């Protein structure tokens, strides 16, 4: 008999679906068959059944969050069973220990994390039996059958376990020490909250805070542009006045003079330049590029895209979701014609057939064995489904994956970009830009939204003459840097801060030195949200005061360095490839943990958070604060209590008294201390950083007794 251990219940059920089975408590019994003549047991983890032990399991005194207890560096790391999952662990352990079980098949996700989860369970069970590794990239019946027929020797994937184990221990070590030192030192500055910090999350947060500061410090400046409308032999078009390739004037009076000079003057087409640009079809999706695209098109968070993709994978209709590759091997490319033929049956895709290229087998842009890492790109499997049978969200993601494959079978898109130089009265230069599509190509399948708004130009000839029909002076303001979207954060993490709109990152970075991995980036962003470091409004990412204070406290030290963390991520990948030592890496992590504590302690003496509302950053739990009395109601004299998102009158249920105070006013958190002062004395302390439009201001909140409302006192 053999025991097969999957990572999750539904994955285990999918893997057993090609066999006849009997359902048991916490596992399936696979009946004897060609592959398993004596039958087998199919069981599963529920994600991580084990977790790294907390500090107090090593030394009881480490439970205390005190400066003198740091650094926390265990001599050897220990795992323990999660209490909520102890029952399933016991089931797996008993199956592994059965005397008739002579071999184990490790069937966790074909990736680093799956490697760690299953090997940890086997190790914790105290069982040492021969083991094989199931390594597949899709859950179709064909892939499952082939996978069980060509099991890997477990030694082949051992380095991946070492990488995942080193990553888990490194994150624990850095996170535990960094979170404690900053929480302890910032508490001394009046902020009684947990400041979670980590090897990947903190550099990511530093990039977000950097953008926040750029936006806050930006001062908009007015400018004026002169726009002329021309008529040339009955043909109309517009152009902008330009000098030294700049259309913006800082002097309104000068702009008006230029406009007045040009009015009704003669105009001549001085020069026409046309540049032809060819756009290759996009690469196939890896997880990062799919998350970025789904966020741009549908505003899906990276975590949501991953969750939907995981469901589609478990149904066997797309390949492994956590892939970092955008290429496939010849084997996958040989199966594409069959997959495409099936897709042609569905109304959603019929208009794209016949495909211009029936095969991409010899196209190295997509088929490149050398660029396929643990997994190939995310593609639809031969188990195709009609997208109409999926839920709307599943359909959106499945459709993106399908269209990327279709687009790969189309030619490039070709555009002509035309620049027309018009001379007014032989002196004033005006530039007009136009775009013409020469070949639609792959854009028929996967249309890319144009970032630039380029108008069509009439057919013009050099030397053609006409006149200025109308001239306008248009006022504008310089714009601050744009906020990141969640999708852009994924790209930002992948390029270690070298943010680029172009998703073909392999041209920019020969070897990705990113923050986190394909599998962990979405979780990091979710963690930053849950820990109140970032807020996402209308898909725009905002850094909170809590985030700004932590990054201000860390300064330019190593913990916030994207480049350093990216190099560490690369070293972890080298461990997974068997090219670097895990023990040497951990020695470096221990040194880093000590340095983080030394840096924080040294810098704390000079911390100055005068520009922040530190009083509002306090640890709050619903049990501790909900219903807590704050002061007297200004409407009815009742009690104002904490109602979670706001403070309100306790008499609302009885008398419908509508007195409330929001916890956030113009982007600024209002601390409980200030609310108490407002209710008791009619005025808060000076609060810095209110935002209205582009402006930031400081003010007191005061209670206006006549108008019965809160107003600002500047």
WOTA-V338016 format. One record per residue. N is the residue number from 1. RES is the residue in one small letter. SS is DSSP state (A for helix, B for strand, O for the rest). PSI is psi in whole degrees, -180 to 180 (none if undefined). Layout:
N|RES|SS|PSI, N|RES|SS|PSI
This chain:
1|x|O|153, 2|x|B|149, 3|x|B|128, 4|x|B|127, 5|x|B|117, 6|x|B|171, 7|x|O|-31, 8|x|O|157, 9|x|A|-48, 10|x|A|-29, 11|x|A|-42, 12|x|A|-42, 13|x|A|-40, 14|x|A|-43, 15|x|A|-31, 16|x|A|-7, 17|x|O|-19, 18|x|O|-1, 19|x|O|165, 20|x|O|134, 21|x|B|163, 22|x|B|133, 23|x|B|132, 24|x|B|176, 25|x|O|105, 26|x|O|5, 27|x|B|170, 28|x|B|141, 29|x|B|116, 30|x|B|124, 31|x|O|155, 32|x|O|138, 33|x|O|-177, 34|x|O|-44, 35|x|O|-36, 36|x|O|82, 37|x|O|-31, 38|x|O|8, 39|x|O|-179, 40|x|B|164, 41|x|B|127, 42|x|B|112, 43|x|B|-176, 44|x|B|158, 45|x|O|179, 46|x|O|70, 47|x|O|-138, 48|x|O|109, 49|x|O|-22, 50|x|B|155, 51|x|B|154, 52|x|B|135, 53|x|O|144, 54|x|O|163, 55|x|A|-39, 56|x|A|-18, 57|x|A|-23, 58|x|O|-50, 59|x|O|123, 60|x|A|-35, 61|x|A|-18, 62|x|A|-8, 63|x|A|-26, 64|x|O|133, 65|x|O|80, 66|x|O|147, 67|x|A|-40, 68|x|A|-10, 69|x|A|-6, 70|x|O|149, 71|x|O|156, 72|x|O|108, 73|x|O|98, 74|x|O|147, 75|x|O|-39, 76|x|O|135, 77|x|O|145, 78|x|O|146, 79|x|B|155, 80|x|B|157, 81|x|B|133, 82|x|O|131, 83|x|A|-43, 84|x|A|-14, 85|x|A|14, 86|x|A|-35, 87|x|A|-46, 88|x|A|-36, 89|x|A|-42, 90|x|A|-39, 91|x|A|-48, 92|x|A|-44, 93|x|A|-44, 94|x|A|-40, 95|x|A|-43, 96|x|A|-32, 97|x|A|-6, 98|x|O|134, 99|x|O|-31, 100|x|O|-13, 101|x|O|117, 102|x|O|-10, 103|x|B|148, 104|x|B|138, 105|x|B|114, 106|x|B|111, 107|x|B|32, 108|x|O|170, 109|x|O|141, 110|x|O|70, 111|x|O|-180, 112|x|A|-45, 113|x|A|-41, 114|x|A|-37, 115|x|A|-45, 116|x|A|-47, 117|x|A|-50, 118|x|A|-42, 119|x|A|-36, 120|x|A|-42, 121|x|A|-45, 122|x|A|-45, 123|x|A|-44, 124|x|A|-25, 125|x|O|-13, 126|x|O|20, 127|x|O|134, 128|x|O|92, 129|x|O|157, 130|x|B|144, 131|x|B|143, 132|x|B|163, 133|x|B|122, 134|x|O|125, 135|x|O|100, 136|x|O|156, 137|x|O|3, 138|x|O|162, 139|x|O|35, 140|x|O|155, 141|x|A|-40, 142|x|A|-46, 143|x|A|-39, 144|x|A|-47, 145|x|A|-48, 146|x|A|-39, 147|x|A|-43, 148|x|A|-22, 149|x|A|-20, 150|x|O|58, 151|x|O|144, 152|x|B|155, 153|x|B|137, 154|x|A|-21, 155|x|A|-27, 156|x|A|-30, 157|x|A|4, 158|x|A|-43, 159|x|A|-31, 160|x|A|-36, 161|x|A|-44, 162|x|A|-40, 163|x|A|-48, 164|x|A|-39, 165|x|A|-43, 166|x|A|-41, 167|x|A|-46, 168|x|A|-46, 169|x|A|-40, 170|x|A|-44, 171|x|A|-39, 172|x|A|-48, 173|x|A|-51, 174|x|A|-45, 175|x|A|-44, 176|x|A|-46, 177|x|A|-44, 178|x|A|-43, 179|x|A|-41, 180|x|A|-45, 181|x|A|-43, 182|x|A|-35, 183|x|A|-42, 184|x|A|-49, 185|x|A|-36, 186|x|A|-26, 187|x|A|-35, 188|x|O|-20, 189|x|O|12, 190|x|O|6, 191|x|O|100, 192|x|O|74, 193|x|O|162, 194|x|O|121, 195|x|O|89, 196|x|O|133, 197|x|O|154, 198|x|O|168, 199|x|O|-32, 200|x|O|-42, 201|x|A|-36, 202|x|A|-45, 203|x|A|-35, 204|x|A|-46, 205|x|A|-37, 206|x|A|-38, 207|x|A|-38, 208|x|A|-43, 209|x|A|-37, 210|x|A|-45, 211|x|A|-38, 212|x|A|-43, 213|x|A|-39, 214|x|A|-39, 215|x|A|-45, 216|x|A|-37, 217|x|A|-6, 218|x|O|132, 219|x|O|111, 220|x|O|139, 221|x|O|136, 222|x|B|151, 223|x|B|164, 224|x|B|142, 225|x|B|142, 226|x|B|119, 227|x|B|123, 228|x|B|143, 229|x|B|127, 230|x|B|152, 231|x|B|122, 232|x|B|104, 233|x|O|48, 234|x|O|-4, 235|x|B|132, 236|x|B|140, 237|x|B|167, 238|x|B|157, 239|x|B|156, 240|x|B|137, 241|x|B|137, 242|x|O|140, 243|x|B|125, 244|x|O|46, 245|x|O|24, 246|x|B|127, 247|x|O|-8, 248|x|O|131, 249|x|B|136, 250|x|O|-9, 251|x|O|111, 252|x|A|-38, 253|x|A|-41, 254|x|A|-41, 255|x|A|-43, 256|x|A|-38, 257|x|A|-41, 258|x|A|-45, 259|x|A|-44, 260|x|A|-39, 261|x|A|-38, 262|x|A|-21, 263|x|O|126, 264|x|O|11, 265|x|O|164, 266|x|B|147, 267|x|B|149, 268|x|B|138, 269|x|B|106, 270|x|B|-42, 271|x|B|142, 272|x|B|121, 273|x|B|131, 274|x|B|128, 275|x|B|126, 276|x|B|129, 277|x|B|136, 278|x|B|130, 279|x|B|115, 280|x|O|153, 281|x|O|149, 282|x|O|156, 283|x|O|165, 284|x|O|164, 285|x|B|139, 286|x|O|-179, 287|x|A|-46, 288|x|A|-48, 289|x|A|-32, 290|x|A|-42, 291|x|A|-43, 292|x|A|-42, 293|x|A|-44, 294|x|A|-34, 295|x|A|-41, 296|x|A|-42, 297|x|A|-41, 298|x|A|1, 299|x|O|27, 300|x|O|137, 301|x|O|155, 302|x|A|-38, 303|x|A|-40, 304|x|A|-44, 305|x|A|-44, 306|x|A|-42, 307|x|A|-43, 308|x|A|-44, 309|x|A|-39, 310|x|A|-41, 311|x|A|-44, 312|x|A|-37, 313|x|A|-45, 314|x|A|-22, 315|x|O|-4, 316|x|O|16, 317|x|O|-11, 318|x|B|162, 319|x|O|180, 320|x|O|126, 321|x|O|-29, 322|x|O|34, 323|x|O|143, 324|x|O|6, 325|x|O|150, 326|x|O|23, 327|x|O|164, 328|x|B|165, 329|x|O|172, 330|x|A|-37, 331|x|A|-46, 332|x|A|-42, 333|x|A|-33, 334|x|A|-24, 335|x|A|-11, 336|x|A|-45, 337|x|A|-41, 338|x|A|-43, 339|x|A|-44, 340|x|A|-36, 341|x|A|-39, 342|x|A|-39, 343|x|A|-30, 344|x|O|-17, 345|x|O|-17, 346|x|O|138, 347|x|A|-34, 348|x|A|-24, 349|x|A|-4, 350|x|A|-32, 351|x|O|-14, 352|x|O|-6, 353|x|O|151, 354|x|O|147, 355|x|O|141, 356|x|O|-38, 357|x|O|120, 358|x|O|-18, 359|x|O|146, 360|x|O|21, 361|x|O|-35, 362|x|O|16, 363|x|O|106, 364|x|O|-12, 365|x|O|-26, 366|x|O|-37, 367|x|B|103, 368|x|O|98, 369|x|A|-37, 370|x|A|-26, 371|x|A|4, 372|x|O|119, 373|x|O|-130, 374|x|O|-31, 375|x|O|158, 376|x|O|179, 377|x|O|164, 378|x|B|117, 379|x|O|160, 380|x|B|144, 381|x|O|176, 382|x|O|-13, 383|x|O|62, 384|x|O|152, 385|x|O|155, 386|x|O|122, 387|x|A|-23, 388|x|A|-20, 389|x|A|-7, 390|x|O|163, 391|x|O|164, 392|x|A|-46, 393|x|A|-41, 394|x|A|-39, 395|x|A|-42, 396|x|A|-46, 397|x|A|-45, 398|x|A|-41, 399|x|A|-40, 400|x|A|-45, 401|x|A|-44, 402|x|A|-46, 403|x|A|-34, 404|x|A|-40, 405|x|A|-42, 406|x|A|-44, 407|x|A|-32, 408|x|O|-20, 409|x|O|10, 410|x|O|158, 411|x|O|176, 412|x|O|158, 413|x|B|139, 414|x|B|132, 415|x|B|148, 416|x|B|125, 417|x|B|119, 418|x|B|134, 419|x|B|120, 420|x|B|126, 421|x|B|119, 422|x|B|132, 423|x|B|124, 424|x|B|125, 425|x|O|31, 426|x|O|6, 427|x|O|-52, 428|x|B|127, 429|x|B|128, 430|x|B|139, 431|x|B|134, 432|x|B|138, 433|x|B|141, 434|x|B|162, 435|x|B|139, 436|x|B|129, 437|x|B|123, 438|x|B|-42, 439|x|B|124, 440|x|O|-44, 441|x|A|-138, 442|x|A|-17, 443|x|A|-16, 444|x|A|-33, 445|x|O|-43, 446|x|O|78, 447|x|O|131, 448|x|O|127, 449|x|O|129, 450|x|O|130, 451|x|O|-38, 452|x|O|143, 453|x|O|92, 454|x|O|122, 455|x|O|156, 456|x|O|142, 457|x|O|147, 458|x|O|166, 459|x|O|115, 460|x|O|162, 461|x|O|145, 462|x|O|137, 463|x|O|-10, 464|x|O|140, 465|x|B|151, 466|x|B|-147, 467|x|B|169, 468|x|B|121, 469|x|B|-39, 470|x|B|149, 471|x|B|132, 472|x|B|147, 473|x|B|118, 474|x|B|129, 475|x|B|141, 476|x|B|176, 477|x|B|143, 478|x|O|143, 479|x|O|143, 480|x|O|165, 481|x|O|148, 482|x|O|149, 483|x|O|152, 484|x|O|146, 485|x|B|169, 486|x|A|-36, 487|x|A|-39, 488|x|A|-30, 489|x|A|-39, 490|x|A|-47, 491|x|A|-39, 492|x|A|-44, 493|x|A|-41, 494|x|A|-34, 495|x|O|13, 496|x|O|42, 497|x|O|-12, 498|x|O|76, 499|x|O|130, 500|x|O|141, 501|x|O|-35, 502|x|O|123, 503|x|O|-8, 504|x|O|69, 505|x|A|-16, 506|x|A|-21, 507|x|A|-25, 508|x|O|-44, 509|x|O|110, 510|x|O|-37, 511|x|O|120, 512|x|O|125, 513|x|O|76, 514|x|O|173, 515|x|O|120, 516|x|O|-170, 517|x|O|174, 518|x|O|-40, 519|x|O|-26, 520|x|O|-16, 521|x|A|-44, 522|x|A|-39, 523|x|A|-36, 524|x|A|-45, 525|x|A|-42, 526|x|A|-41, 527|x|A|-43, 528|x|A|-35, 529|x|A|-49, 530|x|A|-30, 531|x|O|14, 532|x|O|30, 533|x|O|-32, 534|x|B|153, 535|x|B|141, 536|x|B|115, 537|x|B|122, 538|x|O|42, 539|x|O|11, 540|x|B|136, 541|x|B|125, 542|x|B|137, 543|x|B|135, 544|x|O|170, 545|x|A|-35, 546|x|A|-42, 547|x|A|-45, 548|x|A|-39, 549|x|A|-44, 550|x|A|-46, 551|x|A|-35, 552|x|A|-41, 553|x|A|-41, 554|x|A|-36, 555|x|O|-139, 556|x|O|22, 557|x|O|169, 558|x|A|-32, 559|x|A|-30, 560|x|A|10, 561|x|O|112, 562|x|A|-39, 563|x|A|-44, 564|x|A|-45, 565|x|A|-36, 566|x|A|-39, 567|x|A|-35, 568|x|A|-40, 569|x|A|-38, 570|x|A|-41, 571|x|A|-39, 572|x|A|-41, 573|x|A|-38, 574|x|A|-34, 575|x|A|-44, 576|x|A|-25, 577|x|O|1, 578|x|O|18, 579|x|O|-8, 580|x|O|159, 581|x|O|126, 582|x|A|-38, 583|x|A|-37, 584|x|A|-41, 585|x|A|-45, 586|x|A|-33, 587|x|A|-39, 588|x|A|-38, 589|x|A|-40, 590|x|A|-42, 591|x|A|-40, 592|x|A|-42, 593|x|A|-41, 594|x|A|-42, 595|x|A|-38, 596|x|A|-43, 597|x|A|-42, 598|x|A|-45, 599|x|A|-47, 600|x|A|-44, 601|x|A|-41, 602|x|A|-39, 603|x|A|-25, 604|x|A|-30, 605|x|O|-29, 606|x|O|8, 607|x|O|137, 608|x|O|111, 609|x|O|34, 610|x|O|-26, 611|x|O|1, 612|x|O|153, 613|x|O|76, 614|x|A|-27, 615|x|A|-25, 616|x|A|-10, 617|x|O|89, 618|x|O|149, 619|x|O|125, 620|x|O|135, 621|x|O|150, 622|x|A|-37, 623|x|A|-37, 624|x|A|-35, 625|x|A|-29, 626|x|O|130, 627|x|O|-1, 628|x|O|129, 629|x|B|137, 630|x|B|-36, 631|x|B|-167, 632|x|B|138, 633|x|O|134, 634|x|O|-15, 635|x|O|-52, 636|x|O|-3, 637|x|O|1, 638|x|O|-162, 639|x|B|131, 640|x|B|129, 641|x|B|164, 642|x|B|120, 643|x|O|21, 644|x|O|-86, 645|x|O|-17, 646|x|B|172, 647|x|B|138, 648|x|B|168, 649|x|B|134, 650|x|O|-17, 651|x|O|3, 652|x|A|-44, 653|x|A|-35, 654|x|A|-47, 655|x|A|-2, 656|x|O|27, 657|x|O|124, 658|x|O|16, 659|x|O|124, 660|x|B|154, 661|x|B|123, 662|x|B|148, 663|x|O|-15, 664|x|B|122, 665|x|B|123, 666|x|O|50, 667|x|O|4, 668|x|B|130, 669|x|B|133, 670|x|O|115, 671|x|O|157, 672|x|A|-36, 673|x|A|-45, 674|x|A|-35, 675|x|A|-41, 676|x|A|-43, 677|x|A|-39, 678|x|A|-44, 679|x|A|-36, 680|x|A|-45, 681|x|A|-6, 682|x|O|8, 683|x|B|139, 684|x|O|174, 685|x|O|170, 686|x|O|125, 687|x|B|127, 688|x|B|139, 689|x|B|20, 690|x|B|145, 691|x|B|130, 692|x|B|110, 693|x|O|-127, 694|x|O|-8, 695|x|B|145, 696|x|B|136, 697|x|B|163, 698|x|B|142, 699|x|B|162, 700|x|B|149, 701|x|B|132, 702|x|B|152, 703|x|B|119, 704|x|B|105, 705|x|O|-36, 706|x|O|-46, 707|x|O|-7, 708|x|O|48, 709|x|B|166, 710|x|B|133, 711|x|B|173, 712|x|B|142, 713|x|B|112, 714|x|O|none
